[in-house]
């Protein structure tokens, strides 16, 4: 009996020690957490990778088919998409309408695979998509008409700085709920030149303001010259409006800070710059600030690149894991759609991850190029990005006569695993 009692007491004492040890560990952890809270001690976790991400990619045939048209609008590039309810986060378009912005556009008729000789090119047009599905019944295309009923660009430069003969190509934009829900978008003033390969040049940057509720062709819009065009050598020329990230709570941003981030592209290296401003101050150009790699500066020319080898049009989209996806055409007119991952709207951004090769789109045409890839988050499904890129030709009109459906956006789906 005495021996058995000693064994029992020994086991009981050991379990008391084991329980006490666990209790002490829990107490220590609790005290540590309390100290962190009281003294605001931050426990640093390793940041997510900016060099790799698990994904798959496929052609988005349903979206490709939506822009194969035979009457009216049958071609265009650019293609920025603006959610008219202001929600710009992934998978939010089901109950909304989307304004699609095109730059150079083709209006005419295609019969039996041949384009009518009377087709017209204008410098910008728009489309309206109802809902999130690429249905033919849900999309309408719009342009203006002159006094003779001929197609005409919706937006034509009429600012103080504008000159006769200039035209607009369109940049990105957003619905500004701090300015009466008006639409703000960027227009690039373009002049035709005698250059052999690229016979045009940008000469100015304009904010185009469309009142809430206005309908195409938006005859009541306003135009405001901005100081956000950089003129100079090929290495120094640039402009802002290549992409817009609305990082506000009302837009559905993942980590909102109340700012709109406006991306610019500069020089032959296609360096990406970024500015930011509160939505309410969008027209107060002195309130804009420019990222110099360390801090925000008042002077545009102090902006430092956050990436290079991009394209004149691009997108930066918050991902649900806290990273930011910059989507662009590698080296402006390369065949690859590129992705860079960043830790904030200003980076740092990692190396280029090639996610798609457009070479198959270029193999059966005349001097074809692909360019200006970008994502359309509000039209995307959960855990993916719907991405478009443009197809064009250096020998444009002969190419259109041979392939009337050539000049239209192509789409892919980038799915994150």
Secondary structure, DSSP 8 states (H G I E B T S, - for coil): -HHHHHHHHHHHHHHHHHHHHHHHHHHHHHHHHHHHHHHT---------SS---EEEEE-HHHHHHT--SEEEEEEEEEEEEETTS--STT--TTSEEEEEEEEEEEEEEETTEE-TT-EEES-EEEEEESSS--GGGEEEE-EE-TTS-EE-S----STT--TT-EEEEEEEEEETTTTTEEEEEEEEEEE---SSS-EEEEEEEEEEE-TT--TT-TT-EEEEES-EE-SSTTT-EEEEEEEEEESTTTT-TT--SEEEEEEEETTTTEEEEEEEEGGGTT-GGG-EEE-SSSEES-GGG---SB-S--SS-EEEE-TTS-EEEEEETTTT-SEEEEEEESSTT--B---EEEEETHHHHTTSSSEEEEEEEE-GGGS-TTEEEEEEEEEESSHHHHHHH-TT-SS-EEEEEEE-
